[in-house]
Amino acid sequence: MNEQPTSAAVRELLLRGYTAFNARDIVTLLSIMHPEVEWANGMEGGYVHGHDGVRAYWTHQWSLINPFVEPQAFMTEPDGRTVVEVHQRVLDKDGNRLLEGTVQHVYQVRNELIQHMEIRNPTEDANSQGHSD
């Protein structure tokens, strides 16, 4: 992959988003998303659509679990999408760890708004690339 540094503006936008997510600040989160955003549903698969879909998804998610995400690295793919390597930690409502590990969030940002976000598991990608027996 021919990755390039991520622009400062996109990096700053996404860092604001991660900070807001960890603070459960839905107003700030929605303010950096396009009204017709497509957002990966990490719990059930598929995507949620638009501000109402994202609000409902996160409100439901936060009522069940307590996820925290910390961006570790930013890269830009040749097609212009931004890949953020993220350390995620998911706790239950009593503070017990349910899940911890690294995933990749892939963003399409246009006009300083998030248009699309998908989740990649870097180990699945590594296992599926270059193995043709």
Short mmCIF file of the C-alpha atoms (twelve columns), coordinates in Angstrom:
data_MODEL
# 
_entry.id   MODEL 
# 
loop_
_atom_site.group_PDB 
_atom_site.id 
_atom_site.type_symbol 
_atom_site.label_atom_id 
_atom_site.label_alt_id 
_atom_site.label_comp_id 
_atom_site.label_asym_id 
_atom_site.label_seq_id 
_atom_site.Cartn_x 
_atom_site.Cartn_y 
_atom_site.Cartn_z 
_atom_site.pdbx_PDB_model_num 
ATOM 1   C CA . MET A 1   0.000   0.000   0.000  1 
ATOM 2   C CA . ASN A 2   1.313   3.426   -0.907 1 
ATOM 3   C CA . GLU A 3   0.352   5.356   2.227  1 
ATOM 4   C CA . GLN A 4   0.973   9.048   2.763  1 
ATOM 5   C CA . PRO A 5   0.824   11.342  5.772  1 
ATOM 6   C CA . THR A 6   -2.644  12.501  6.717  1 
ATOM 7   C CA . SER A 7   -3.395  16.205  6.370  1 
ATOM 8   C CA . ALA A 8   -3.305  18.195  9.602  1 
ATOM 9   C CA . ALA A 9   -6.928  19.329  9.134  1 
ATOM 10  C CA . VAL A 10  -8.264  15.770  8.778  1 
ATOM 11  C CA . ARG A 11  -6.118  14.523  11.656 1 
ATOM 12  C CA . GLU A 12  -7.404  17.339  13.901 1 
ATOM 13  C CA . LEU A 13  -11.025 16.655  12.887 1 
ATOM 14  C CA . LEU A 14  -10.713 12.954  13.713 1 
ATOM 15  C CA . LEU A 15  -8.877  13.603  16.998 1 
ATOM 16  C CA . ARG A 16  -11.774 15.886  18.020 1 
ATOM 17  C CA . GLY A 17  -14.115 13.026  17.185 1 
ATOM 18  C CA . TYR A 18  -12.243 10.475  19.291 1 
ATOM 19  C CA . THR A 19  -12.098 12.875  22.235 1 
ATOM 20  C CA . ALA A 20  -15.834 13.546  21.933 1 
ATOM 21  C CA . PHE A 21  -16.613 9.808   21.640 1 
ATOM 22  C CA . ASN A 22  -14.679 8.992   24.813 1 
ATOM 23  C CA . ALA A 23  -16.500 11.861  26.584 1 
ATOM 24  C CA . ARG A 24  -19.888 10.632  25.196 1 
ATOM 25  C CA . ASP A 25  -20.387 14.068  23.597 1 
ATOM 26  C CA . ILE A 26  -22.878 13.199  20.856 1 
ATOM 27  C CA . VAL A 27  -23.471 16.850  19.870 1 
ATOM 28  C CA . THR A 28  -19.807 17.396  18.960 1 
ATOM 29  C CA . LEU A 29  -19.633 14.027  17.223 1 
ATOM 30  C CA . LEU A 30  -22.601 14.750  14.981 1 
ATOM 31  C CA . SER A 31  -21.273 18.244  14.199 1 
ATOM 32  C CA . ILE A 32  -18.265 16.734  12.393 1 
ATOM 33  C CA . MET A 33  -20.363 14.295  10.325 1 
ATOM 34  C CA . HIS A 34  -22.197 14.857  7.073  1 
ATOM 35  C CA . PRO A 35  -25.992 14.714  7.630  1 
ATOM 36  C CA . GLU A 36  -26.113 11.618  5.365  1 
ATOM 37  C CA . VAL A 37  -23.107 9.884   6.984  1 
ATOM 38  C CA . GLU A 38  -22.686 6.116   6.633  1 
ATOM 39  C CA . TRP A 39  -21.245 4.720   9.857  1 
ATOM 40  C CA . ALA A 40  -20.138 1.135   10.537 1 
ATOM 41  C CA . ASN A 41  -22.227 -0.731  13.101 1 
ATOM 42  C CA . GLY A 42  -19.488 -2.482  15.046 1 
ATOM 43  C CA . MET A 43  -21.955 -4.367  17.229 1 
ATOM 44  C CA . GLU A 44  -24.331 -5.903  14.686 1 
ATOM 45  C CA . GLY A 45  -22.625 -5.425  11.318 1 
ATOM 46  C CA . GLY A 46  -23.742 -3.292  8.407  1 
ATOM 47  C CA . TYR A 47  -24.077 0.468   8.621  1 
ATOM 48  C CA . VAL A 48  -26.222 3.080   10.296 1 
ATOM 49  C CA . HIS A 49  -27.190 6.114   8.239  1 
ATOM 50  C CA . GLY A 50  -27.484 9.812   8.987  1 
ATOM 51  C CA . HIS A 51  -27.319 11.716  12.248 1 
ATOM 52  C CA . ASP A 52  -30.451 10.023  13.640 1 
ATOM 53  C CA . GLY A 53  -29.026 6.576   12.909 1 
ATOM 54  C CA . VAL A 54  -25.667 7.368   14.516 1 
ATOM 55  C CA . ARG A 55  -27.347 8.946   17.570 1 
ATOM 56  C CA . ALA A 56  -29.617 5.912   18.080 1 
ATOM 57  C CA . TYR A 57  -26.732 3.470   17.551 1 
ATOM 58  C CA . TRP A 58  -24.384 5.125   20.023 1 
ATOM 59  C CA . THR A 59  -27.084 5.815   22.616 1 
ATOM 60  C CA . HIS A 60  -27.981 2.107   22.530 1 
ATOM 61  C CA . GLN A 61  -24.311 0.999   22.542 1 
ATOM 62  C CA . TRP A 62  -23.443 3.231   25.506 1 
ATOM 63  C CA . SER A 63  -26.404 1.846   27.482 1 
ATOM 64  C CA . LEU A 64  -24.918 -1.679  27.172 1 
ATOM 65  C CA . ILE A 65  -21.127 -1.242  27.175 1 
ATOM 66  C CA . ASN A 66  -18.461 1.351   27.884 1 
ATOM 67  C CA . PRO A 67  -16.076 1.593   24.878 1 
ATOM 68  C CA . PHE A 68  -12.936 3.744   24.743 1 
ATOM 69  C CA . VAL A 69  -10.877 4.347   21.616 1 
ATOM 70  C CA . GLU A 70  -7.368  5.820   21.391 1 
ATOM 71  C CA . PRO A 71  -5.923  6.663   17.974 1 
ATOM 72  C CA . GLN A 72  -2.367  5.352   17.576 1 
ATOM 73  C CA . ALA A 73  -1.465  6.169   13.948 1 
ATOM 74  C CA . PHE A 74  -2.928  8.021   10.956 1 
ATOM 75  C CA . MET A 75  -2.312  7.104   7.302  1 
ATOM 76  C CA . THR A 76  -3.822  8.212   4.010  1 
ATOM 77  C CA . GLU A 77  -4.571  5.579   1.383  1 
ATOM 78  C CA . PRO A 78  -3.986  6.242   -2.333 1 
ATOM 79  C CA . ASP A 79  -7.748  6.773   -2.826 1 
ATOM 80  C CA . GLY A 80  -7.682  9.587   -0.235 1 
ATOM 81  C CA . ARG A 81  -9.365  7.729   2.624  1 
ATOM 82  C CA . THR A 82  -7.811  8.108   6.061  1 
ATOM 83  C CA . VAL A 83  -6.942  5.007   8.068  1 
ATOM 84  C CA . VAL A 84  -6.637  5.389   11.824 1 
ATOM 85  C CA . GLU A 85  -5.099  2.566   13.804 1 
ATOM 86  C CA . VAL A 86  -7.038  2.529   17.058 1 
ATOM 87  C CA . HIS A 87  -6.498  0.827   20.399 1 
ATOM 88  C CA . GLN A 88  -9.942  -0.043  21.698 1 
ATOM 89  C CA . ARG A 89  -10.956 -1.118  25.156 1 
ATOM 90  C CA . VAL A 90  -14.514 -2.202  25.859 1 
ATOM 91  C CA . LEU A 91  -15.776 -2.483  29.427 1 
ATOM 92  C CA . ASP A 92  -19.080 -3.748  30.732 1 
ATOM 93  C CA . LYS A 93  -21.206 -1.460  32.882 1 
ATOM 94  C CA . ASP A 94  -19.437 -2.759  36.026 1 
ATOM 95  C CA . GLY A 95  -16.007 -1.821  34.656 1 
ATOM 96  C CA . ASN A 96  -14.907 -5.349  33.704 1 
ATOM 97  C CA . ARG A 97  -12.916 -5.652  30.476 1 
ATOM 98  C CA . LEU A 98  -14.841 -7.378  27.687 1 
ATOM 99  C CA . LEU A 99  -12.471 -6.705  24.803 1 
ATOM 100 C CA . GLU A 100 -9.171  -5.008  24.133 1 
ATOM 101 C CA . GLY A 101 -7.182  -4.794  20.941 1 
ATOM 102 C CA . THR A 102 -6.327  -2.915  17.783 1 
ATOM 103 C CA . VAL A 103 -8.656  -2.161  14.893 1 
ATOM 104 C CA . GLN A 104 -8.527  0.214   11.969 1 
ATOM 105 C CA . HIS A 105 -11.135 2.873   11.319 1 
ATOM 106 C CA . VAL A 106 -11.270 3.945   7.681  1 
ATOM 107 C CA . TYR A 107 -12.770 7.383   7.011  1 
ATOM 108 C CA . GLN A 108 -13.856 9.243   3.934  1 
ATOM 109 C CA . VAL A 109 -13.782 12.961  4.743  1 
ATOM 110 C CA . ARG A 110 -15.033 15.648  2.362  1 
ATOM 111 C CA . ASN A 111 -15.472 19.356  3.003  1 
ATOM 112 C CA . GLU A 112 -14.295 18.856  6.603  1 
ATOM 113 C CA . LEU A 113 -17.119 16.400  7.402  1 
ATOM 114 C CA . ILE A 114 -17.011 12.630  7.852  1 
ATOM 115 C CA . GLN A 115 -18.974 11.021  5.002  1 
ATOM 116 C CA . HIS A 116 -18.246 7.342   5.631  1 
ATOM 117 C CA . MET A 117 -16.572 5.166   8.272  1 
ATOM 118 C CA . GLU A 118 -15.783 1.470   8.159  1 
ATOM 119 C CA . ILE A 119 -14.002 -0.851  10.582 1 
ATOM 120 C CA . ARG A 120 -11.168 -3.166  9.554  1 
ATOM 121 C CA . ASN A 121 -9.557  -5.878  11.595 1 
ATOM 122 C CA . PRO A 122 -5.852  -5.575  10.674 1 
ATOM 123 C CA . THR A 123 -5.126  -9.248  11.491 1 
ATOM 124 C CA . GLU A 124 -7.908  -10.433 9.170  1 
ATOM 125 C CA . ASP A 125 -6.562  -8.191  6.397  1 
ATOM 126 C CA . ALA A 126 -3.005  -9.460  6.911  1 
ATOM 127 C CA . ASN A 127 -4.192  -13.076 6.877  1 
ATOM 128 C CA . SER A 128 -6.200  -12.630 3.677  1 
ATOM 129 C CA . GLN A 129 -3.510  -10.807 1.665  1 
ATOM 130 C CA . GLY A 130 -0.809  -12.608 -0.237 1 
ATOM 131 C CA . HIS A 131 -1.864  -16.149 0.664  1 
ATOM 132 C CA . SER A 132 -2.735  -18.030 -2.500 1 
ATOM 133 C CA . ASP A 133 -1.950  -21.703 -2.074 1 
# 
